[in-house]
Amino acid sequence: MNSHKRSSLLLLVVIAILMTTNPINAQEDSDKLNLDVSVDLMSRYIWRGSNLGGSSPSIQPCIELNTGNFSVGSWAAISTHSLFTNQEVDLYASYTIANMLSITLMDYFTFSEDSNSHRYYEFNKDETSHIVEL
């Protein structure tokens, strides 16, 4: 199966899933454990004006676990041009204080095929593609 047919098939599967799912919540009570799962299909992956995904659509899954004022989650961007090639994977943890202030720790990771920085578990400060922000 050529890459165009695989991309078209993947796109149809994602659209079908998006049309048949609802947000998943374990409980509606804010002190209980809540799980939110979503998938977005974007025409392109553009971040702060930079086109990071070429001209192909981008699948962007997200999963977040919440309890009270604390949440942890992950977001990714996956190119449909070369299937199962991640463009970015972000992990985060956030705590909200009195519904007025949020403190978030983010780990941004972008893949780069032209260097060794495509290795997710590479944490050498001179070679990693991880950027950690508070």
N, CA, C and O atoms as a Tinker XYZ file with bonds, in Angstrom:
   536  protein
     1  N      0.853000   -1.166000    0.000000    73     2
     2  CA     0.000000    0.000000    0.000000    64     1     3
     3  C      0.901000    1.231000    0.000000    63     2     4     5
     4  O      1.762000    1.372000    0.868000    81     3
     5  N      0.706000    2.122000   -0.969000    73     3     6
     6  CA     1.575000    3.291000   -1.030000    64     5     7
     7  C      1.235000    4.288000    0.075000    63     6     8     9
     8  O      0.198000    4.180000    0.730000    81     7
     9  N      2.127000    5.260000    0.269000    73     7    10
    10  CA     1.973000    6.176000    1.395000    64     9    11
    11  C      0.726000    7.053000    1.269000    63    10    12    13
    12  O      0.127000    7.413000    2.282000    81    11
    13  N      0.325000    7.402000    0.042000    73    11    14
    14  CA    -0.885000    8.217000   -0.132000    64    13    15
    15  C     -2.126000    7.442000    0.319000    63    14    16    17
    16  O     -2.994000    8.002000    0.989000    81    15
    17  N     -2.215000    6.168000   -0.041000    73    15    18
    18  CA    -3.360000    5.355000    0.375000    64    17    19
    19  C     -3.357000    5.153000    1.882000    63    18    20    21
    20  O     -4.415000    5.191000    2.510000    81    19
    21  N     -2.175000    4.936000    2.479000    73    19    22
    22  CA    -2.097000    4.771000    3.931000    64    21    23
    23  C     -2.514000    6.047000    4.635000    63    22    24    25
    24  O     -3.234000    5.997000    5.632000    81    23
    25  N     -2.070000    7.195000    4.129000    73    23    26
    26  CA    -2.444000    8.467000    4.741000    64    25    27
    27  C     -3.945000    8.701000    4.644000    63    26    28    29
    28  O     -4.569000    9.159000    5.601000    81    27
    29  N     -4.524000    8.384000    3.487000    73    27    30
    30  CA    -5.967000    8.548000    3.309000    64    29    31
    31  C     -6.748000    7.627000    4.236000    63    30    32    33
    32  O     -7.753000    8.037000    4.817000    81    31
    33  N     -6.295000    6.392000    4.377000    73    31    34
    34  CA    -6.960000    5.434000    5.264000    64    33    35
    35  C     -6.869000    5.893000    6.707000    63    34    36    37
    36  O     -7.859000    5.834000    7.436000    81    35
    37  N     -5.689000    6.352000    7.138000    73    35    38
    38  CA    -5.523000    6.842000    8.501000    64    37    39
    39  C     -6.411000    8.048000    8.753000    63    38    40    41
    40  O     -7.022000    8.157000    9.816000    81    39
    41  N     -6.489000    8.948000    7.794000    73    39    42
    42  CA    -7.331000   10.130000    7.927000    64    41    43
    43  C     -8.796000    9.746000    8.099000    63    42    44    45
    44  O     -9.487000   10.318000    8.943000    81    43
    45  N     -9.274000    8.799000    7.322000    73    43    46
    46  CA   -10.667000    8.337000    7.446000    64    45    47
    47  C    -10.927000    7.695000    8.799000    63    46    48    49
    48  O    -11.984000    7.915000    9.391000    81    47
    49  N     -9.981000    6.905000    9.299000    73    47    50
    50  CA   -10.138000    6.266000   10.607000    64    49    51
    51  C    -10.207000    7.323000   11.708000    63    50    52    53
    52  O    -11.054000    7.229000   12.596000    81    51
    53  N     -9.332000    8.321000   11.664000    73    51    54
    54  CA    -9.332000    9.372000   12.674000    64    53    55
    55  C    -10.635000   10.159000   12.640000    63    54    56    57
    56  O    -11.203000   10.454000   13.691000    81    55
    57  N    -11.116000   10.501000   11.457000    73    55    58
    58  CA   -12.382000   11.227000   11.343000    64    57    59
    59  C    -13.528000   10.399000   11.905000    63    58    60    61
    60  O    -14.387000   10.935000   12.605000    81    59
    61  N    -13.557000    9.101000   11.611000    73    59    62
    62  CA   -14.609000    8.228000   12.137000    64    61    63
    63  C    -14.563000    8.168000   13.656000    63    62    64    65
    64  O    -15.605000    8.202000   14.310000    81    63
    65  N    -13.360000    8.079000   14.224000    73    63    66
    66  CA   -13.230000    8.045000   15.685000    64    65    67
    67  C    -13.700000    9.356000   16.295000    63    66    68    69
    68  O    -14.415000    9.353000   17.297000    81    67
    69  N    -13.306000   10.470000   15.702000    73    67    70
    70  CA   -13.697000   11.775000   16.235000    64    69    71
    71  C    -15.206000   11.988000   16.196000    63    70    72    73
    72  O    -15.766000   12.637000   17.079000    81    71
    73  N    -15.855000   11.451000   15.188000    73    71    74
    74  CA   -17.298000   11.646000   15.049000    64    73    75
    75  C    -18.099000   10.759000   15.993000    63    74    76    77
    76  O    -19.278000   11.026000   16.230000    81    75
    77  N    -17.484000    9.706000   16.541000    73    75    78
    78  CA   -18.243000    8.774000   17.362000    64    77    79
    79  C    -17.875000    8.809000   18.829000    63    78    80    81
    80  O    -18.446000    8.047000   19.610000    81    79
    81  N    -16.940000    9.666000   19.243000    73    79    82
    82  CA   -16.532000    9.675000   20.643000    64    81    83
    83  C    -17.003000   10.925000   21.358000    63    82    84    85
    84  O    -17.238000   11.965000   20.742000    81    83
    85  N    -17.133000   10.805000   22.653000    73    83    86
    86  CA   -17.451000   11.910000   23.538000    64    85    87
    87  C    -16.323000   12.034000   24.551000    63    86    88    89
    88  O    -15.596000   11.064000   24.769000    81    87
    89  N    -16.151000   13.201000   25.179000    73    87    90
    90  CA   -15.127000   13.313000   26.217000    64    89    91
    91  C    -15.359000   12.283000   27.312000    63    90    92    93
    92  O    -16.499000   11.997000   27.678000    81    91
    93  N    -14.272000   11.730000   27.828000    73    91    94
    94  CA   -14.350000   10.704000   28.863000    64    93    95
    95  C    -14.051000   11.357000   30.201000    63    94    96    97
    96  O    -12.987000   11.949000   30.376000    81    95
    97  N    -14.969000   11.258000   31.142000    73    95    98
    98  CA   -14.770000   11.784000   32.489000    64    97    99
    99  C    -15.107000   10.700000   33.493000    63    98   100   101
   100  O    -16.185000   10.108000   33.440000    81    99
   101  N    -14.187000   10.439000   34.407000    73    99   102
   102  CA   -14.438000    9.424000   35.422000    64   101   103
   103  C    -15.531000    9.901000   36.374000    63   102   104   105
   104  O    -16.432000    9.136000   36.717000    81   103
   105  N    -15.456000   11.152000   36.800000    73   103   106
   106  CA   -16.435000   11.747000   37.694000    64   105   107
   107  C    -16.546000   13.221000   37.352000    63   106   108   109
   108  O    -15.599000   13.808000   36.830000    81   107
   109  N    -17.661000   13.811000   37.631000    73   107   110
   110  CA   -17.836000   15.235000   37.402000    64   109   111
   111  C    -17.390000   16.061000   38.604000    63   110   112   113
   112  O    -17.163000   17.263000   38.466000    81   111
   113  N    -17.260000   15.451000   39.771000    73   111   114
   114  CA   -16.833000   16.134000   40.984000    64   113   115
   115  C    -15.369000   16.551000   40.841000    63   114   116   117
   116  O    -14.533000   15.738000   40.449000    81   115
   117  N    -15.047000   17.816000   41.158000    73   115   118
   118  CA   -13.691000   18.324000   40.943000    64   117   119
   119  C    -12.654000   17.666000   41.847000    63   118   120   121
   120  O    -11.464000   17.710000   41.533000    81   119
   121  N    -13.069000   17.055000   42.966000    73   119   122
   122  CA   -12.122000   16.386000   43.853000    64   121   123
   123  C    -11.876000   14.941000   43.444000    63   122   124   125
   124  O    -10.998000   14.284000   44.002000    81   123
   125  N    -12.620000   14.450000   42.500000    73   123   126
   126  CA   -12.446000   13.079000   42.017000    64   125   127
   127  C    -11.453000   13.064000   40.870000    63   126   128   129
   128  O    -11.051000   14.115000   40.370000    81   127
   129  N    -11.069000   11.891000   40.462000    73   127   130
   130  CA   -10.132000   11.706000   39.366000    64   129   131
   131  C    -10.870000   11.799000   38.032000    63   130   132   133
   132  O    -11.827000   11.061000   37.798000    81   131
   133  N    -10.428000   12.704000   37.159000    73   131   134
   134  CA   -11.038000   12.887000   35.847000    64   133   135
   135  C    -10.008000   12.580000   34.765000    63   134   136   137
   136  O     -8.847000   12.975000   34.869000    81   135
   137  N    -10.442000   11.878000   33.739000    73   135   138
   138  CA    -9.591000   11.579000   32.600000    64   137   139
   139  C    -10.213000   12.202000   31.360000    63   138   140   141
   140  O    -11.363000   11.917000   31.027000    81   139
   141  N     -9.456000   13.048000   30.679000    73   139   142
   142  CA    -9.911000   13.671000   29.438000    64   141   143
   143  C     -9.005000   13.204000   28.314000    63   142   144   145
   144  O     -7.781000   13.290000   28.411000    81   143
   145  N     -9.617000   12.710000   27.244000    73   143   146
   146  CA    -8.882000   12.230000   26.081000    64   145   147
   147  C     -9.477000   12.916000   24.857000    63   146   148   149
   148  O    -10.697000   12.980000   24.705000    81   147
   149  N     -8.608000   13.428000   23.986000    73   147   150
   150  CA    -9.103000   14.059000   22.765000    64   149   151
   151  C     -8.101000   13.845000   21.636000    63   150   152   153
   152  O     -6.925000   13.566000   21.870000    81   151
   153  N     -8.589000   13.980000   20.418000    73   151   154
   154  CA    -7.745000   13.918000   19.227000    64   153   155
   155  C     -8.225000   15.006000   18.282000    63   154   156   157
   156  O     -9.409000   15.082000   17.952000    81   155
   157  N     -7.299000   15.843000   17.854000    73   155   158
   158  CA    -7.608000   16.899000   16.895000    64   157   159
   159  C     -6.947000   16.578000   15.570000    63   158   160   161
   160  O     -5.847000   16.027000   15.532000    81   159
   161  N     -7.611000   16.919000   14.501000    73   159   162
   162  CA    -7.033000   16.791000   13.166000    64   161   163
   163  C     -6.884000   18.199000   12.620000    63   162   164   165
   164  O     -7.867000   18.916000   12.436000    81   163
   165  N     -5.641000   18.586000   12.363000    73   163   166
   166  CA    -5.347000   19.932000   11.897000    64   165   167
   167  C     -4.843000   19.871000   10.458000    63   166   168   169
   168  O     -4.206000   18.895000   10.061000    81   167
   169  N     -5.129000   20.913000    9.678000    73   167   170
   170  CA    -4.694000   20.925000    8.283000    64   169   171
   171  C     -3.172000   20.946000    8.169000    63   170   172   173
   172  O     -2.614000   20.376000    7.231000    81   171
   173  N     -2.503000   21.591000    9.103000    73   171   174
   174  CA    -1.041000   21.623000    9.169000    64   173   175
   175  C     -0.627000   21.852000   10.612000    63   174   176   177
   176  O     -1.435000   22.274000   11.439000    81   175
   177  N      0.630000   21.573000   10.908000    73   175   178
   178  CA     1.164000   21.822000   12.240000    64   177   179
   179  C      1.976000   23.111000   12.201000    63   178   180   181
   180  O      3.115000   23.127000   11.733000    81   179
   181  N      1.379000   24.184000   12.697000    73   179   182
   182  CA     2.032000   25.484000   12.711000    64   181   183
   183  C      2.140000   25.917000   14.167000    63   182   184   185
   184  O      1.149000   25.940000   14.896000    81   183
   185  N      3.350000   26.258000   14.575000    73   183   186
   186  CA     3.598000   26.691000   15.946000    64   185   187
   187  C      4.265000   28.045000   15.924000    63   186   188   189
   188  O      5.356000   28.199000   15.375000    81   187
   189  N      3.616000   29.024000   16.519000    73   187   190
   190  CA     4.119000   30.391000   16.594000    64   189   191
   191  C      4.563000   30.918000   15.232000    63   190   192   193
   192  O      5.593000   31.582000   15.117000    81   191
   193  N      3.779000   30.617000   14.212000    73   191   194
   194  CA     4.039000   31.101000   12.866000    64   193   195
   195  C      4.985000   30.242000   12.048000    63   194   196   197
   196  O      5.171000   30.494000   10.857000    81   195
   197  N      5.586000   29.231000   12.661000    73   195   198
   198  CA     6.507000   28.348000   11.942000    64   197   199
   199  C      5.783000   27.092000   11.500000    63   198   200   201
   200  O      5.138000   26.423000   12.308000    81   199
   201  N      5.886000   26.772000   10.224000    73   199   202
   202  CA     5.260000   25.573000    9.681000    64   201   203
   203  C      6.177000   24.386000    9.975000    63   202   204   205
   204  O      7.178000   24.191000    9.285000    81   203
   205  N      5.841000   23.594000   10.995000    73   203   206
   206  CA     6.700000   22.496000   11.420000    64   205   207
   207  C      6.311000   21.168000   10.793000    63   206   208   209
   208  O      7.051000   20.194000   10.933000    81   207
   209  N      5.193000   21.094000   10.114000    73   207   210
   210  CA     4.731000   19.828000    9.584000    64   209   211
   211  C      4.663000   19.746000    8.079000    63   210   212   213
   212  O      4.036000   18.830000    7.547000    81   211
   213  N      5.282000   20.668000    7.375000    73   211   214
   214  CA     5.180000   20.656000    5.927000    64   213   215
   215  C      3.761000   20.981000    5.502000    63   214   216   217
   216  O      3.074000   21.768000    6.153000    81   215
   217  N      3.324000   20.375000    4.408000    73   215   218
   218  CA     1.979000   20.668000    3.908000    64   217   219
   219  C      0.987000   19.556000    4.221000    63   218   220   221
   220  O     -0.137000   19.575000    3.717000    81   219
   221  N      1.381000   18.592000    5.041000    73   219   222
   222  CA     0.483000   17.472000    5.348000    64   221   223
   223  C     -0.313000   17.738000    6.628000    63   222   224   225
   224  O      0.134000   18.495000    7.490000    81   223
   225  N     -1.489000   17.118000    6.754000    73   223   226
   226  CA    -2.278000   17.251000    7.977000    64   225   227
   227  C     -1.542000   16.673000    9.190000    63   226   228   229
   228  O     -0.628000   15.860000    9.056000    81   227
   229  N     -1.961000   17.109000   10.358000    73   227   230
   230  CA    -1.344000   16.688000   11.607000    64   229   231
   231  C     -2.416000   16.149000   12.545000    63   230   232   233
   232  O     -3.445000   16.790000   12.756000    81   231
   233  N     -2.172000   14.972000   13.103000    73   231   234
   234  CA    -3.050000   14.390000   14.127000    64   233   235
   235  C     -2.466000   14.778000   15.470000    63   234   236   237
   236  O     -1.275000   14.579000   15.712000    81   235
   237  N     -3.309000   15.340000   16.365000    73   235   238
   238  CA    -2.815000   15.859000   17.635000    64   237   239
   239  C     -3.613000   15.291000   18.806000    63   238   240   241
   240  O     -4.618000   15.869000   19.219000    81   239
   241  N     -3.151000   14.141000   19.344000    73   239   242
   242  CA    -3.826000   13.542000   20.493000    64   241   243
   243  C     -3.418000   14.232000   21.801000    63   242   244   245
   244  O     -2.326000   14.790000   21.910000    81   243
   245  N     -4.313000   14.182000   22.779000    73   243   246
   246  CA    -4.050000   14.766000   24.092000    64   245   247
   247  C     -4.713000   13.878000   25.146000    63   246   248   249
   248  O     -5.825000   13.387000   24.950000    81   247
   249  N     -4.029000   13.683000   26.246000    73   247   250
   250  CA    -4.608000   12.967000   27.382000    64   249   251
   251  C     -4.246000   13.739000   28.639000    63   250   252   253
   252  O     -3.105000   14.172000   28.801000    81   251
   253  N     -5.229000   13.915000   29.538000    73   251   254
   254  CA    -5.001000   14.679000   30.764000    64   253   255
   255  C     -5.742000   14.016000   31.916000    63   254   256   257
   256  O     -6.895000   13.607000   31.785000    81   255
   257  N     -5.055000   13.921000   33.040000    73   255   258
   258  CA    -5.614000   13.351000   34.262000    64   257   259
   259  C     -5.683000   14.478000   35.292000    63   258   260   261
   260  O     -4.677000   15.128000   35.576000    81   259
   261  N     -6.884000   14.708000   35.855000    73   259   262
   262  CA    -7.097000   15.795000   36.814000    64   261   263
   263  C     -7.630000   15.256000   38.122000    63   262   264   265
   264  O     -8.406000   14.300000   38.142000    81   263
   265  N     -7.214000   15.868000   39.207000    73   263   266
   266  CA    -7.828000   15.637000   40.512000    64   265   267
   267  C     -7.664000   16.908000   41.319000    63   266   268   269
   268  O     -6.544000   17.372000   41.533000    81   267
   269  N     -8.766000   17.469000   41.767000    73   267   270
   270  CA    -8.707000   18.729000   42.504000    64   269   271
   271  C     -8.030000   19.806000   41.692000    63   270   272   273
   272  O     -8.452000   20.105000   40.575000    81   271
   273  N     -6.987000   20.390000   42.241000    73   271   274
   274  CA    -6.258000   21.470000   41.572000    64   273   275
   275  C     -5.040000   20.991000   40.803000    63   274   276   277
   276  O     -4.287000   21.813000   40.281000    81   275
   277  N     -4.824000   19.685000   40.717000    73   275   278
   278  CA    -3.632000   19.127000   40.096000    64   277   279
   279  C     -3.999000   18.407000   38.801000    63   278   280   281
   280  O     -5.004000   17.699000   38.736000    81   279
   281  N     -3.168000   18.598000   37.765000    73   279   282
   282  CA    -3.375000   17.869000   36.509000    64   281   283
   283  C     -2.030000   17.501000   35.895000    63   282   284   285
   284  O     -1.045000   18.227000   36.033000    81   283
   285  N     -2.009000   16.354000   35.214000    73   283   286
   286  CA    -0.847000   15.920000   34.441000    64   285   287
   287  C     -1.359000   15.485000   33.082000    63   286   288   289
   288  O     -2.489000   15.015000   32.955000    81   287
   289  N     -0.521000   15.642000   32.065000    73   287   290
   290  CA    -0.993000   15.255000   30.748000    64   289   291
   291  C      0.104000   15.206000   29.714000    63   290   292   293
   292  O      1.274000   15.474000   29.988000    81   291
   293  N     -0.318000   14.851000   28.510000    73   291   294
   294  CA     0.583000   14.765000   27.373000    64   293   295
   295  C     -0.170000   15.196000   26.123000    63   294   296   297
   296  O     -1.356000   14.911000   25.963000    81   295
   297  N      0.544000   15.889000   25.241000    73   295   298
   298  CA     0.013000   16.322000   23.954000    64   297   299
   299  C      1.063000   15.999000   22.903000    63   298   300   301
   300  O      2.260000   16.095000   23.174000    81   299
   301  N      0.630000   15.620000   21.710000    73   299   302
   302  CA     1.577000   15.290000   20.648000    64   301   303
   303  C      1.061000   15.788000   19.310000    63   302   304   305
   304  O     -0.130000   16.047000   19.143000    81   303
   305  N      1.968000   15.916000   18.372000    73   303   306
   306  CA     1.634000   16.213000   16.982000    64   305   307
   307  C      2.285000   15.128000   16.139000    63   306   308   309
   308  O      3.487000   14.883000   16.240000    81   307
   309  N      1.471000   14.476000   15.299000    73   307   310
   310  CA     1.938000   13.361000   14.480000    64   309   311
   311  C      1.628000   13.670000   13.022000    63   310   312   313
   312  O      0.483000   13.956000   12.672000    81   311
   313  N      2.632000   13.613000   12.188000    73   311   314
   314  CA     2.470000   13.928000   10.774000    64   313   315
   315  C      1.737000   12.806000   10.049000    63   314   316   317
   316  O      1.992000   11.629000   10.306000    81   315
   317  N      0.828000   13.163000    9.147000    73   315   318
   318  CA     0.179000   12.141000    8.318000    64   317   319
   319  C      0.986000   11.862000    7.056000    63   318   320   321
   320  O      0.701000   10.915000    6.324000    81   319
   321  N      1.999000   12.698000    6.808000    73   319   322
   322  CA     2.836000   12.496000    5.616000    64   321   323
   323  C      3.667000   11.223000    5.743000    63   322   324   325
   324  O      3.651000   10.382000    4.845000    81   323
   325  N      4.381000   11.077000    6.835000    73   323   326
   326  CA     5.080000    9.830000    7.099000    64   325   327
   327  C      4.472000    9.289000    8.390000    63   326   328   329
   328  O      4.774000    9.760000    9.486000    81   327
   329  N      3.616000    8.299000    8.232000    73   327   330
   330  CA     2.801000    7.814000    9.334000    64   329   331
   331  C      3.639000    7.447000   10.542000    63   330   332   333
   332  O      4.740000    6.909000   10.429000    81   331
   333  N      3.083000    7.754000   11.699000    73   331   334
   334  CA     3.679000    7.435000   12.986000    64   333   335
   335  C      5.015000    8.130000   13.206000    63   334   336   337
   336  O      5.855000    7.641000   13.962000    81   335
   337  N      5.215000    9.268000   12.550000    73   335   338
   338  CA     6.394000   10.095000   12.805000    64   337   339
   339  C      5.933000   11.279000   13.647000    63   338   340   341
   340  O      5.174000   12.126000   13.175000    81   339
   341  N      6.386000   11.335000   14.874000    73   339   342
   342  CA     6.011000   12.434000   15.759000    64   341   343
   343  C      6.771000   13.684000   15.385000    63   342   344   345
   344  O      7.952000   13.629000   15.041000    81   343
   345  N      6.094000   14.806000   15.453000    73   343   346
   346  CA     6.736000   16.088000   15.250000    64   345   347
   347  C      7.058000   16.718000   16.598000    63   346   348   349
   348  O      8.051000   17.430000   16.747000    81   347
   349  N      6.191000   16.439000   17.585000    73   347   350
   350  CA     6.390000   16.996000   18.919000    64   349   351
   351  C      5.646000   16.145000   19.934000    63   350   352   353
   352  O      4.571000   15.615000   19.655000    81   351
   353  N      6.238000   16.025000   21.119000    73   351   354
   354  CA     5.589000   15.361000   22.256000    64   353   355
   355  C      5.826000   16.245000   23.473000    63   354   356   357
   356  O      6.972000   16.558000   23.797000    81   355
   357  N      4.757000   16.648000   24.147000    73   355   358
   358  CA     4.863000   17.502000   25.329000    64   357   359
   359  C      4.267000   16.783000   26.530000    63   358   360   361
   360  O      3.202000   16.173000   26.434000    81   359
   361  N      4.955000   16.858000   27.653000    73   359   362
   362  CA     4.456000   16.350000   28.932000    64   361   363
   363  C      4.327000   17.543000   29.871000    63   362   364   365
   364  O      5.140000   18.466000   29.820000    81   363
   365  N      3.309000   17.526000   30.728000    73   363   366
   366  CA     3.149000   18.652000   31.638000    64   365   367
   367  C      2.483000   18.229000   32.937000    63   366   368   369
   368  O      1.756000   17.238000   33.000000    81   367
   369  N      2.758000   19.016000   33.974000    73   367   370
   370  CA     2.100000   18.886000   35.272000    64   369   371
   371  C      1.745000   20.298000   35.706000    63   370   372   373
   372  O      2.547000   21.221000   35.563000    81   371
   373  N      0.534000   20.460000   36.239000    73   371   374
   374  CA     0.066000   21.797000   36.587000    64   373   375
   375  C     -0.674000   21.771000   37.917000    63   374   376   377
   376  O     -1.377000   20.811000   38.232000    81   375
   377  N     -0.505000   22.838000   38.692000    73   375   378
   378  CA    -1.225000   22.992000   39.955000    64   377   379
   379  C     -1.828000   24.386000   39.991000    63   378   380   381
   380  O     -1.140000   25.372000   39.729000    81   379
   381  N     -3.117000   24.470000   40.315000    73   379   382
   382  CA    -3.828000   25.750000   40.370000    64   381   383
   383  C     -4.051000   26.134000   41.825000    63   382   384   385
   384  O     -4.505000   25.323000   42.632000    81   383
   385  N     -3.725000   27.381000   42.149000    73   383   386
   386  CA    -3.872000   27.893000   43.508000    64   385   387
   387  C     -5.035000   28.869000   43.534000    63   386   388   389
   388  O     -4.996000   29.910000   42.879000    81   387
   389  N     -6.070000   28.528000   44.292000    73   387   390
   390  CA    -7.231000   29.399000   44.528000    64   389   391
   391  C     -7.852000   29.920000   43.242000    63   390   392   393
   392  O     -8.318000   31.059000   43.212000    81   391
   393  N     -7.872000   29.135000   42.195000    73   391   394
   394  CA    -8.448000   29.509000   40.896000    64   393   395
   395  C     -7.915000   30.835000   40.369000    63   394   396   397
   396  O     -8.565000   31.486000   39.552000    81   395
   397  N     -6.735000   31.236000   40.832000    73   395   398
   398  CA    -6.168000   32.515000   40.400000    64   397   399
   399  C     -4.786000   32.360000   39.781000    63   398   400   401
   400  O     -4.388000   33.181000   38.955000    81   399
   401  N     -4.057000   31.332000   40.161000    73   399   402
   402  CA    -2.684000   31.180000   39.720000    64   401   403
   403  C     -2.422000   29.720000   39.380000    63   402   404   405
   404  O     -2.729000   28.826000   40.169000    81   403
   405  N     -1.857000   29.483000   38.213000    73   403   406
   406  CA    -1.457000   28.124000   37.817000    64   405   407
   407  C      0.047000   28.068000   37.684000    63   406   408   409
   408  O      0.668000   28.953000   37.095000    81   407
   409  N      0.623000   27.024000   38.236000    73   407   410
   410  CA     2.049000   26.760000   38.086000    64   409   411
   411  C      2.162000   25.493000   37.258000    63   410   412   413
   412  O      1.627000   24.451000   37.639000    81   411
   413  N      2.862000   25.574000   36.116000    73   411   414
   414  CA     2.951000   24.450000   35.185000    64   413   415
   415  C      4.403000   24.149000   34.860000    63   414   416   417
   416  O      5.189000   25.055000   34.581000    81   415
   417  N      4.750000   22.878000   34.896000    73   415   418
   418  CA     6.054000   22.405000   34.454000    64   417   419
   419  C      5.839000   21.701000   33.119000    63   418   420   421
   420  O      5.079000   20.736000   33.041000    81   419
   421  N      6.508000   22.182000   32.062000    73   419   422
   422  CA     6.343000   21.631000   30.715000    64   421   423
   423  C      7.655000   21.032000   30.232000    63   422   424   425
   424  O      8.728000   21.590000   30.460000    81   423
   425  N      7.553000   19.886000   29.560000    73   423   426
   426  CA     8.686000   19.275000   28.862000    64   425   427
   427  C      8.296000   19.206000   27.393000    63   426   428   429
   428  O      7.487000   18.365000   27.000000    81   427
   429  N      8.875000   20.096000   26.575000    73   427   430
   430  CA     8.636000   20.106000   25.136000    64   429   431
   431  C      9.700000   19.240000   24.473000    63   430   432   433
   432  O     10.880000   19.336000   24.808000    81   431
   433  N      9.287000   18.406000   23.546000    73   431   434
   434  CA    10.257000   17.614000   22.788000    64   433   435
   435  C      9.873000   17.663000   21.323000    63   434   436   437
   436  O      8.760000   17.287000   20.956000    81   435
   437  N     10.798000   18.130000   20.478000    73   435   438
   438  CA    10.558000   18.152000   19.042000    64   437   439
   439  C     11.561000   17.238000   18.356000    63   438   440   441
   440  O     12.733000   17.187000   18.727000    81   439
   441  N     11.080000   16.520000   17.354000    73   439   442
   442  CA    11.921000   15.596000   16.614000    64   441   443
   443  C     12.647000   16.333000   15.511000    63   442   444   445
   444  O     12.083000   17.210000   14.858000    81   443
   445  N     13.892000   15.973000   15.309000    73   443   446
   446  CA    14.694000   16.534000   14.231000    64   445   447
   447  C     15.434000   15.386000   13.564000    63   446   448   449
   448  O     16.273000   14.738000   14.191000    81   447
   449  N     15.128000   15.131000   12.293000    73   447   450
   450  CA    15.733000   14.001000   11.595000    64   449   451
   451  C     17.144000   14.300000   11.108000    63   450   452   453
   452  O     17.862000   13.380000   10.715000    81   451
   453  N     17.556000   15.559000   11.124000    73   451   454
   454  CA    18.880000   15.907000   10.607000    64   453   455
   455  C     19.973000   15.892000   11.686000    63   454   456   457
   456  O     21.099000   16.319000   11.430000    81   455
   457  N     19.648000   15.404000   12.887000    73   455   458
   458  CA    20.650000   15.337000   13.951000    64   457   459
   459  C     20.317000   14.166000   14.876000    63   458   460   461
   460  O     19.382000   13.407000   14.620000    81   459
   461  N     21.082000   14.033000   15.935000    73   459   462
   462  CA    20.819000   12.987000   16.923000    64   461   463
   463  C     19.675000   13.363000   17.846000    63   462   464   465
   464  O     19.324000   12.580000   18.729000    81   463
   465  N     19.086000   14.529000   17.671000    73   463   466
   466  CA    18.064000   15.007000   18.590000    64   465   467
   467  C     16.710000   14.342000   18.395000    63   466   468   469
   468  O     15.738000   14.747000   19.033000    81   467
   469  N     16.615000   13.339000   17.538000    73   467   470
   470  CA    15.353000   12.624000   17.368000    64   469   471
   471  C     15.202000   11.514000   18.413000    63   470   472   473
   472  O     14.182000   10.824000   18.429000    81   471
   473  N     16.185000   11.335000   19.270000    73   471   474
   474  CA    16.121000   10.302000   20.309000    64   473   475
   475  C     15.439000   10.880000   21.544000    63   474   476   477
   476  O     15.967000   11.794000   22.177000    81   475
   477  N     14.271000   10.351000   21.887000    73   475   478
   478  CA    13.465000   10.891000   22.983000    64   477   479
   479  C     14.178000   10.790000   24.325000    63   478   480   481
   480  O     14.057000   11.699000   25.147000    81   479
   481  N     14.909000    9.724000   24.569000    73   479   482
   482  CA    15.535000    9.506000   25.868000    64   481   483
   483  C     16.952000   10.079000   25.946000    63   482   484   485
   484  O     17.719000    9.696000   26.830000    81   483
   485  N     17.308000   10.979000   25.048000    73   483   486
   486  CA    18.606000   11.657000   25.086000    64   485   487
   487  C     18.455000   12.929000   25.912000    63   486   488   489
   488  O     17.718000   13.837000   25.529000    81   487
   489  N     19.156000   12.997000   27.051000    73   487   490
   490  CA    19.033000   14.162000   27.924000    64   489   491
   491  C     20.338000   14.927000   28.077000    63   490   492   493
   492  O     20.429000   15.814000   28.925000    81   491
   493  N     21.353000   14.606000   27.275000    73   491   494
   494  CA    22.594000   15.364000   27.290000    64   493   495
   495  C     22.283000   16.795000   26.869000    63   494   496   497
   496  O     21.692000   17.009000   25.811000    81   495
   497  N     22.668000   17.766000   27.670000    73   495   498
   498  CA    22.270000   19.162000   27.421000    64   497   499
   499  C     22.733000   19.700000   26.075000    63   498   500   501
   500  O     22.133000   20.642000   25.557000    81   499
   501  N     23.791000   19.125000   25.493000    73   499   502
   502  CA    24.285000   19.603000   24.207000    64   501   503
   503  C     23.630000   18.909000   23.019000    63   502   504   505
   504  O     23.806000   19.351000   21.884000    81   503
   505  N     22.880000   17.832000   23.253000    73   503   506
   506  CA    22.304000   17.061000   22.153000    64   505   507
   507  C     20.792000   16.878000   22.212000    63   506   508   509
   508  O     20.186000   16.467000   21.223000    81   507
   509  N     20.183000   17.170000   23.334000    73   507   510
   510  CA    18.763000   16.871000   23.490000    64   509   511
   511  C     17.871000   17.869000   22.766000    63   510   512   513
   512  O     18.256000   19.015000   22.534000    81   511
   513  N     16.670000   17.415000   22.413000    73   511   514
   514  CA    15.647000   18.301000   21.856000    64   513   515
   515  C     14.581000   18.611000   22.906000    63   514   516   517
   516  O     13.544000   19.190000   22.585000    81   515
   517  N     14.834000   18.227000   24.159000    73   515   518
   518  CA    13.914000   18.555000   25.247000    64   517   519
   519  C     14.142000   19.995000   25.690000    63   518   520   521
   520  O     15.278000   20.451000   25.823000    81   519
   521  N     13.054000   20.688000   25.913000    73   519   522
   522  CA    13.101000   22.020000   26.506000    64   521   523
   523  C     12.140000   21.975000   27.697000    63   522   524   525
   524  O     10.959000   21.674000   27.530000    81   523
   525  N     12.639000   22.271000   28.884000    73   523   526
   526  CA    11.812000   22.226000   30.085000    64   525   527
   527  C     11.575000   23.660000   30.560000    63   526   528   529
   528  O     12.506000   24.457000   30.674000    81   527
   529  N     10.305000   23.966000   30.835000    73   527   530
   530  CA     9.923000   25.304000   31.284000    64   529   531
   531  C      9.049000   25.196000   32.515000    63   530   532   533
   532  O      8.290000   24.240000   32.672000    81   531
   533  N      9.164000   26.180000   33.382000    73   531   534
   534  CA     8.289000   26.285000   34.550000    64   533   535
   535  C      7.472000   27.553000   34.396000    63   534   536
   536  O      6.653000   27.868000   35.260000    81   535
